[in-house]
Amino acid sequence: MDSSAEKNSSDAACEFQQNLEILRQIDFFAGLPMETLKVFAYLCERESFTAGDHLYREDDDDGQAFYILSGQLCLIHEADGREVSIRNYGPGVFMGGLSLLGPTRRLFSLKAGQDTECLVLTREKFAKAIAQFPELIPKIFKSVVDSIRSWDQALLFEMAEKGLSLEGAAGISAL
């Protein structure tokens, strides 16, 4: 094996190990066995986006989840022909996990606020892996339910902190 091939093999092994460590820390994948996490780590791809690139647009069903490795992503809503910035996300944030579970149209657009690198997993690859490990479906759904509850709890806390009325504010976990 020449040194170039050895270096490529070493780089791939290092990237796989980094992907695995990242997945172990994402709540969406919490509780999954190491064997399954290794499959997902292998299936993830690293993608780079230039500032201004759209990762997806409103109404898209792109079926992708993103973990931000570096840079910044901006969540945007289009209203009256203009983009309204909702929130910015930086390194360490996992977005779009629900799109892995089935077809869903995006309510917002997501674009790179600056040059950004993400770890990306597609619904197609996710589904193929889950087909190999169907016993994991209840664990994944539990993780999703836990995430929704945590999100609702944080929203309620934020509203209370800001002195906003909770009247009429039923969270998604009440569904």
C-alpha positions as CSV (number, residue, x, y, z in Angstrom):
1,M,0.0,0.0,0.0
2,D,1.4,3.4,-0.9
3,S,1.7,6.2,1.6
4,S,-1.2,8.1,0.0
5,A,-3.6,5.1,0.4
6,E,-2.4,4.6,4.0
7,K,-3.1,8.3,4.7
8,N,-6.6,8.2,3.2
9,S,-7.4,5.0,5.2
10,S,-6.1,6.7,8.4
11,D,-8.1,9.8,7.7
12,A,-11.3,7.8,7.1
13,A,-10.7,5.9,10.4
14,C,-10.1,9.1,12.3
15,E,-13.3,10.7,10.8
16,F,-15.3,7.6,11.6
17,Q,-14.1,7.7,15.2
18,Q,-15.0,11.4,15.5
19,N,-18.4,10.8,14.0
20,L,-19.0,8.0,16.5
21,E,-18.1,10.3,19.5
22,I,-20.4,13.0,18.2
23,L,-23.3,10.6,17.8
24,R,-22.8,9.3,21.3
25,Q,-23.4,12.8,22.6
26,I,-26.6,13.6,20.6
27,D,-29.8,13.1,22.6
28,F,-31.6,11.8,19.5
29,F,-29.3,8.7,19.5
30,A,-29.2,8.3,23.3
31,G,-29.6,4.8,24.5
32,L,-28.7,3.1,21.2
33,P,-26.2,0.3,21.4
34,M,-22.7,0.9,20.2
35,E,-23.1,-1.5,17.3
36,T,-25.9,0.7,15.9
37,L,-24.1,3.9,16.6
38,K,-21.1,2.6,14.6
39,V,-23.4,2.0,11.6
40,F,-24.8,5.5,11.8
41,A,-21.2,6.9,12.2
42,Y,-20.3,5.1,9.0
43,L,-23.4,6.4,7.1
44,C,-22.9,10.1,8.1
45,E,-21.2,12.4,5.6
46,R,-19.4,15.6,6.2
47,E,-20.6,18.5,4.0
48,S,-19.4,22.1,3.7
49,F,-21.7,25.0,3.0
50,T,-20.7,28.5,2.0
51,A,-22.2,31.5,3.7
52,G,-25.6,32.1,2.1
53,D,-26.1,28.5,0.9
54,H,-29.6,27.1,1.7
55,L,-29.5,23.6,3.3
56,Y,-33.2,23.5,2.7
57,R,-36.1,25.8,2.1
58,E,-39.7,26.0,3.5
59,D,-41.9,23.2,2.2
60,D,-38.9,21.0,1.3
61,D,-39.0,17.4,2.3
62,D,-35.2,16.9,2.2
63,G,-35.1,14.1,4.8
64,Q,-31.8,15.3,6.3
65,A,-30.5,15.9,9.8
66,F,-27.5,18.1,10.5
67,Y,-24.9,18.3,13.3
68,I,-23.0,21.6,13.1
69,L,-19.3,20.9,13.3
70,S,-18.2,24.5,12.7
71,G,-19.7,27.8,11.5
72,Q,-23.3,29.0,11.9
73,L,-26.7,28.1,10.5
74,C,-29.6,30.5,10.4
75,L,-33.2,29.4,10.8
76,I,-35.4,31.6,8.6
77,H,-39.1,32.1,8.0
78,E,-40.2,33.8,4.8
79,A,-43.0,36.3,5.3
80,D,-44.3,39.0,3.0
81,G,-41.6,38.2,0.5
82,R,-38.7,38.7,2.9
83,E,-36.7,36.5,5.1
84,V,-37.2,36.8,8.9
85,S,-34.3,35.5,11.0
86,I,-35.7,33.3,13.7
87,R,-32.6,31.9,15.4
88,N,-28.9,31.2,14.8
89,Y,-27.2,27.9,15.7
90,G,-23.6,27.2,16.2
91,P,-21.2,24.2,16.7
92,G,-22.6,21.3,18.7
93,V,-26.2,21.7,17.7
94,F,-28.2,18.8,16.1
95,M,-31.1,19.8,13.9
96,G,-33.7,17.9,11.8
97,G,-33.9,14.6,13.6
98,L,-37.6,14.4,13.1
99,S,-37.1,14.4,9.3
100,L,-35.3,11.1,9.6
101,L,-38.4,9.4,10.9
102,G,-40.6,10.1,7.9
103,P,-41.8,12.5,5.3
104,T,-42.3,16.0,6.6
105,R,-42.3,19.4,5.0
106,R,-40.0,22.0,6.5
107,L,-41.8,25.0,8.2
108,F,-38.6,27.1,8.0
109,S,-35.6,27.6,5.7
110,L,-32.1,26.9,6.9
111,K,-29.1,28.6,5.5
112,A,-25.5,29.0,6.3
113,G,-24.8,32.3,8.0
114,Q,-21.1,31.8,7.5
115,D,-19.0,29.0,6.0
116,T,-20.2,25.9,7.9
117,E,-19.3,22.2,8.1
118,C,-21.9,19.7,9.2
119,L,-22.2,16.0,9.8
120,V,-25.3,15.0,7.7
121,L,-27.4,11.9,7.9
122,T,-30.2,11.2,5.4
123,R,-33.6,9.6,6.0
124,E,-32.8,7.0,3.3
125,K,-29.6,5.9,5.1
126,F,-31.3,6.1,8.5
127,A,-34.1,3.9,7.3
128,K,-31.7,1.3,5.9
129,A,-29.9,1.1,9.3
130,I,-33.1,0.9,11.3
131,A,-34.3,-2.0,9.0
132,Q,-31.3,-3.9,10.2
133,F,-32.1,-3.1,13.9
134,P,-36.0,-2.8,14.1
135,E,-35.8,-3.4,17.9
136,L,-34.4,0.1,18.2
137,I,-37.5,1.9,17.1
138,P,-39.0,2.2,20.6
139,K,-35.7,3.6,21.9
140,I,-35.6,6.2,19.1
141,F,-39.2,7.3,19.8
142,K,-38.5,7.5,23.5
143,S,-35.6,9.8,22.7
144,V,-37.8,12.0,20.5
145,V,-40.5,12.2,23.2
146,D,-37.9,13.1,25.8
147,S,-36.5,15.8,23.5
148,I,-40.0,17.3,22.9
149,R,-40.6,17.4,26.6
150,S,-37.3,19.1,27.3
151,W,-38.0,21.6,24.6
152,D,-41.4,22.4,26.1
153,Q,-39.9,22.7,29.6
154,A,-37.2,25.1,28.4
155,L,-39.8,27.2,26.5
156,L,-42.0,27.4,29.6
157,F,-39.0,28.4,31.7
158,E,-38.0,31.1,29.2
159,M,-41.5,32.5,29.1
160,A,-41.7,32.7,32.9
161,E,-38.3,34.3,33.0
162,K,-39.4,37.0,30.6
163,G,-42.7,37.5,32.6
164,L,-44.8,36.4,29.6
165,S,-48.2,35.0,30.3
166,L,-48.6,31.2,29.9
167,E,-52.4,31.6,29.3
168,G,-53.3,29.8,26.1
169,A,-49.8,28.5,25.7
170,A,-50.1,24.7,25.4
171,G,-46.8,23.1,24.5
172,I,-46.4,20.4,22.0
173,S,-45.9,17.8,24.7
174,A,-49.6,18.3,25.7
175,L,-50.7,16.7,22.4
